[in-house]
Amino acid sequence: MGEEKITISENGVPKTITKIELAVKAMFVKACNGDHKSIALIMDNQPPAEKKEPTLTEGFSWTEEHEELLKLARDESNPII
């Protein structure tokens, strides 16, 4: 029943999809328009997100400028404002 093919027009281009695909598209449109039930259905059917522990140095690379700033911070005779 849901695998029955139908032709729709998407941005003026004919496209053949199943009735289930059409229902999912309609639900996403409703969710994007703020329909809370559609949003909940979509969110409830998502796979769980991968848990990844963030690292403090991820995407960071130490440069000479960092080294200079560290030296200035350690120098007690040169207060940093």
PyMOL CGO cylinders between C-alpha atoms (Angstrom):
from pymol import cmd
from pymol.cgo import CYLINDER

trace = [
    CYLINDER, 0.00, 0.00, 0.00, 2.63, 2.58, 1.06, 0.3, 1, 1, 1, 1, 1, 1,
    CYLINDER, 2.63, 2.58, 1.06, 5.05, 1.41, -1.63, 0.3, 1, 1, 1, 1, 1, 1,
    CYLINDER, 5.05, 1.41, -1.63, 2.65, 2.47, -4.37, 0.3, 1, 1, 1, 1, 1, 1,
    CYLINDER, 2.65, 2.47, -4.37, 4.38, 5.01, -6.66, 0.3, 1, 1, 1, 1, 1, 1,
    CYLINDER, 4.38, 5.01, -6.66, 2.90, 8.41, -7.42, 0.3, 1, 1, 1, 1, 1, 1,
    CYLINDER, 2.90, 8.41, -7.42, 4.19, 11.37, -9.42, 0.3, 1, 1, 1, 1, 1, 1,
    CYLINDER, 4.19, 11.37, -9.42, 4.53, 14.76, -7.77, 0.3, 1, 1, 1, 1, 1, 1,
    CYLINDER, 4.53, 14.76, -7.77, 5.89, 18.07, -8.94, 0.3, 1, 1, 1, 1, 1, 1,
    CYLINDER, 5.89, 18.07, -8.94, 8.90, 19.31, -6.97, 0.3, 1, 1, 1, 1, 1, 1,
    CYLINDER, 8.90, 19.31, -6.97, 10.07, 22.80, -7.97, 0.3, 1, 1, 1, 1, 1, 1,
    CYLINDER, 10.07, 22.80, -7.97, 8.28, 22.31, -11.29, 0.3, 1, 1, 1, 1, 1, 1,
    CYLINDER, 8.28, 22.31, -11.29, 10.04, 19.00, -11.96, 0.3, 1, 1, 1, 1, 1, 1,
    CYLINDER, 10.04, 19.00, -11.96, 7.99, 15.80, -12.04, 0.3, 1, 1, 1, 1, 1, 1,
    CYLINDER, 7.99, 15.80, -12.04, 9.28, 13.20, -9.58, 0.3, 1, 1, 1, 1, 1, 1,
    CYLINDER, 9.28, 13.20, -9.58, 8.09, 9.66, -8.85, 0.3, 1, 1, 1, 1, 1, 1,
    CYLINDER, 8.09, 9.66, -8.85, 8.08, 8.70, -5.16, 0.3, 1, 1, 1, 1, 1, 1,
    CYLINDER, 8.08, 8.70, -5.16, 6.24, 6.24, -2.91, 0.3, 1, 1, 1, 1, 1, 1,
    CYLINDER, 6.24, 6.24, -2.91, 3.24, 7.26, -0.83, 0.3, 1, 1, 1, 1, 1, 1,
    CYLINDER, 3.24, 7.26, -0.83, 5.34, 6.69, 2.31, 0.3, 1, 1, 1, 1, 1, 1,
    CYLINDER, 5.34, 6.69, 2.31, 7.98, 9.11, 1.00, 0.3, 1, 1, 1, 1, 1, 1,
    CYLINDER, 7.98, 9.11, 1.00, 5.24, 11.65, 0.37, 0.3, 1, 1, 1, 1, 1, 1,
    CYLINDER, 5.24, 11.65, 0.37, 3.92, 11.21, 3.92, 0.3, 1, 1, 1, 1, 1, 1,
    CYLINDER, 3.92, 11.21, 3.92, 7.42, 11.72, 5.36, 0.3, 1, 1, 1, 1, 1, 1,
    CYLINDER, 7.42, 11.72, 5.36, 7.93, 14.85, 3.24, 0.3, 1, 1, 1, 1, 1, 1,
    CYLINDER, 7.93, 14.85, 3.24, 4.59, 16.21, 4.45, 0.3, 1, 1, 1, 1, 1, 1,
    CYLINDER, 4.59, 16.21, 4.45, 5.53, 15.51, 8.07, 0.3, 1, 1, 1, 1, 1, 1,
    CYLINDER, 5.53, 15.51, 8.07, 8.84, 17.35, 7.66, 0.3, 1, 1, 1, 1, 1, 1,
    CYLINDER, 8.84, 17.35, 7.66, 7.05, 20.35, 6.15, 0.3, 1, 1, 1, 1, 1, 1,
    CYLINDER, 7.05, 20.35, 6.15, 4.65, 20.40, 9.11, 0.3, 1, 1, 1, 1, 1, 1,
    CYLINDER, 4.65, 20.40, 9.11, 7.57, 20.11, 11.55, 0.3, 1, 1, 1, 1, 1, 1,
    CYLINDER, 7.57, 20.11, 11.55, 9.38, 22.99, 9.84, 0.3, 1, 1, 1, 1, 1, 1,
    CYLINDER, 9.38, 22.99, 9.84, 6.22, 25.06, 10.24, 0.3, 1, 1, 1, 1, 1, 1,
    CYLINDER, 6.22, 25.06, 10.24, 6.21, 24.43, 13.98, 0.3, 1, 1, 1, 1, 1, 1,
    CYLINDER, 6.21, 24.43, 13.98, 3.80, 21.49, 14.33, 0.3, 1, 1, 1, 1, 1, 1,
    CYLINDER, 3.80, 21.49, 14.33, 4.80, 20.03, 17.71, 0.3, 1, 1, 1, 1, 1, 1,
    CYLINDER, 4.80, 20.03, 17.71, 3.42, 16.55, 17.04, 0.3, 1, 1, 1, 1, 1, 1,
    CYLINDER, 3.42, 16.55, 17.04, 5.43, 16.26, 13.80, 0.3, 1, 1, 1, 1, 1, 1,
    CYLINDER, 5.43, 16.26, 13.80, 8.56, 17.53, 15.53, 0.3, 1, 1, 1, 1, 1, 1,
    CYLINDER, 8.56, 17.53, 15.53, 8.12, 14.96, 18.31, 0.3, 1, 1, 1, 1, 1, 1,
    CYLINDER, 8.12, 14.96, 18.31, 7.58, 12.13, 15.81, 0.3, 1, 1, 1, 1, 1, 1,
    CYLINDER, 7.58, 12.13, 15.81, 10.73, 13.05, 13.92, 0.3, 1, 1, 1, 1, 1, 1,
    CYLINDER, 10.73, 13.05, 13.92, 12.82, 13.44, 17.06, 0.3, 1, 1, 1, 1, 1, 1,
    CYLINDER, 12.82, 13.44, 17.06, 11.54, 10.18, 18.59, 0.3, 1, 1, 1, 1, 1, 1,
    CYLINDER, 11.54, 10.18, 18.59, 12.54, 8.24, 15.47, 0.3, 1, 1, 1, 1, 1, 1,
    CYLINDER, 12.54, 8.24, 15.47, 16.11, 9.53, 15.20, 0.3, 1, 1, 1, 1, 1, 1,
    CYLINDER, 16.11, 9.53, 15.20, 18.97, 7.16, 16.03, 0.3, 1, 1, 1, 1, 1, 1,
    CYLINDER, 18.97, 7.16, 16.03, 20.77, 8.07, 19.25, 0.3, 1, 1, 1, 1, 1, 1,
    CYLINDER, 20.77, 8.07, 19.25, 23.59, 10.53, 18.77, 0.3, 1, 1, 1, 1, 1, 1,
    CYLINDER, 23.59, 10.53, 18.77, 27.11, 9.26, 19.22, 0.3, 1, 1, 1, 1, 1, 1,
    CYLINDER, 27.11, 9.26, 19.22, 28.54, 10.21, 22.58, 0.3, 1, 1, 1, 1, 1, 1,
    CYLINDER, 28.54, 10.21, 22.58, 31.96, 11.76, 22.13, 0.3, 1, 1, 1, 1, 1, 1,
    CYLINDER, 31.96, 11.76, 22.13, 33.95, 13.17, 24.98, 0.3, 1, 1, 1, 1, 1, 1,
    CYLINDER, 33.95, 13.17, 24.98, 35.26, 16.60, 23.97, 0.3, 1, 1, 1, 1, 1, 1,
    CYLINDER, 35.26, 16.60, 23.97, 38.96, 17.25, 24.37, 0.3, 1, 1, 1, 1, 1, 1,
    CYLINDER, 38.96, 17.25, 24.37, 40.39, 20.57, 25.44, 0.3, 1, 1, 1, 1, 1, 1,
    CYLINDER, 40.39, 20.57, 25.44, 42.95, 20.61, 22.63, 0.3, 1, 1, 1, 1, 1, 1,
    CYLINDER, 42.95, 20.61, 22.63, 40.66, 19.52, 19.82, 0.3, 1, 1, 1, 1, 1, 1,
    CYLINDER, 40.66, 19.52, 19.82, 41.25, 21.84, 16.86, 0.3, 1, 1, 1, 1, 1, 1,
    CYLINDER, 41.25, 21.84, 16.86, 43.94, 23.80, 18.72, 0.3, 1, 1, 1, 1, 1, 1,
    CYLINDER, 43.94, 23.80, 18.72, 47.58, 24.14, 17.78, 0.3, 1, 1, 1, 1, 1, 1,
    CYLINDER, 47.58, 24.14, 17.78, 50.18, 25.87, 19.95, 0.3, 1, 1, 1, 1, 1, 1,
    CYLINDER, 50.18, 25.87, 19.95, 51.99, 28.70, 18.16, 0.3, 1, 1, 1, 1, 1, 1,
    CYLINDER, 51.99, 28.70, 18.16, 54.97, 30.93, 18.89, 0.3, 1, 1, 1, 1, 1, 1,
    CYLINDER, 54.97, 30.93, 18.89, 52.52, 33.72, 19.73, 0.3, 1, 1, 1, 1, 1, 1,
    CYLINDER, 52.52, 33.72, 19.73, 51.03, 31.54, 22.47, 0.3, 1, 1, 1, 1, 1, 1,
    CYLINDER, 51.03, 31.54, 22.47, 54.52, 30.86, 23.79, 0.3, 1, 1, 1, 1, 1, 1,
    CYLINDER, 54.52, 30.86, 23.79, 55.27, 34.61, 23.95, 0.3, 1, 1, 1, 1, 1, 1,
    CYLINDER, 55.27, 34.61, 23.95, 52.01, 35.30, 25.77, 0.3, 1, 1, 1, 1, 1, 1,
    CYLINDER, 52.01, 35.30, 25.77, 52.82, 32.56, 28.27, 0.3, 1, 1, 1, 1, 1, 1,
    CYLINDER, 52.82, 32.56, 28.27, 56.27, 34.08, 28.90, 0.3, 1, 1, 1, 1, 1, 1,
    CYLINDER, 56.27, 34.08, 28.90, 54.70, 37.51, 29.44, 0.3, 1, 1, 1, 1, 1, 1,
    CYLINDER, 54.70, 37.51, 29.44, 52.17, 36.06, 31.86, 0.3, 1, 1, 1, 1, 1, 1,
    CYLINDER, 52.17, 36.06, 31.86, 54.92, 34.38, 33.87, 0.3, 1, 1, 1, 1, 1, 1,
    CYLINDER, 54.92, 34.38, 33.87, 57.06, 37.53, 33.99, 0.3, 1, 1, 1, 1, 1, 1,
    CYLINDER, 57.06, 37.53, 33.99, 56.12, 39.25, 37.28, 0.3, 1, 1, 1, 1, 1, 1,
    CYLINDER, 56.12, 39.25, 37.28, 57.83, 42.52, 36.30, 0.3, 1, 1, 1, 1, 1, 1,
    CYLINDER, 57.83, 42.52, 36.30, 55.52, 42.86, 33.28, 0.3, 1, 1, 1, 1, 1, 1,
    CYLINDER, 55.52, 42.86, 33.28, 51.92, 42.96, 34.57, 0.3, 1, 1, 1, 1, 1, 1,
    CYLINDER, 51.92, 42.96, 34.57, 49.26, 42.09, 32.03, 0.3, 1, 1, 1, 1, 1, 1,
    CYLINDER, 49.26, 42.09, 32.03, 46.29, 44.42, 31.93, 0.3, 1, 1, 1, 1, 1, 1,
]
cmd.load_cgo(trace, "trace")
